[in-house]
Amino acid sequence: MADFKRKPGESFESFLRKFKKGLKNSKRLETAREKQFHAKKETKRIRKLKALTGLKLRKEREYLRKTGKLPEEGMNN
């Protein structure tokens, strides 16, 4: 891990230039950006669980709608 400290009398611009160069050479920023947009693939088990959860919620909503505890979807209240 790179450690950056500003030396006494060092201008901010030179410190910033040193910081950017050190960060680029350490590859930390590059790996962080790669991880940021890399999405893990969902496993088959996770997909099944999500599908089953969705089915369960749809059944519950349909039951509540039929029993009158939820308003009809087409009506404006």
N, C-alpha and C positions, 0 to 999 in steps of 0.2 A: 504494500500500500504506500502510495506517495504521500509525503508529509510536506506541506508548504507553509513556510513562515516568512514574513516580510522582514528583511534585514533593516537595521537602523540606517536611515538616510537613503534607502532605496525608494525610487519613485513608484507610484502606484502603477503606471503604465508598464514599467519593466517587470514589476512583480506579476502583473496580470499576464504578460507575455510568457514569463517563466511558468506560471501556473497552467496556462493553456497547453504549452508544449509538454509539460510533465504529465498532464492529464491524458493527452493524446498518446504519449509513449507508454503509459501504463495500461492502456486498452480498457480501463474501467468503464469509461463513458460508452465506448462501442459495445461492450458486452451488456451494459444496462439497457441500451436502446434495442439490442437484439431480443432481450428477454421481454421487453415491454410489449412488443407486438407479436411475440410467438405464443400461439394458443395451443395448449395440449389437445390432442385428439381425445374425443370422448370414447370411453370404452363401451362395449356392447351392453354391459351390465348397467352402466349409468343411463344410457339411452332408454333401456327398458324401464328403469325406475321412473324416469321422467315421463315416459308415455303412460305408465300405469297411474302416476299421480294426476296427470291431466285427465285421464278417463274418470278417475274417482271424483275429481272436482266438477267435471261436467255432469256426472250423475247426481251429485249433491245439488248443484244449481238447478238442474231440471226438476228434481223432486221439490225443491223449495218453490220453484215457479208454478208447478202444478198444484201445490197445496195453497197457493195464494200468499206466501210469505215474501215473495219477490215479485215486483211488477212485471208485466208482460214486456218483452223487448221492443215491440213495435209501438207501444203507447208512449206519448209524451206527458210526463207528470210535472 
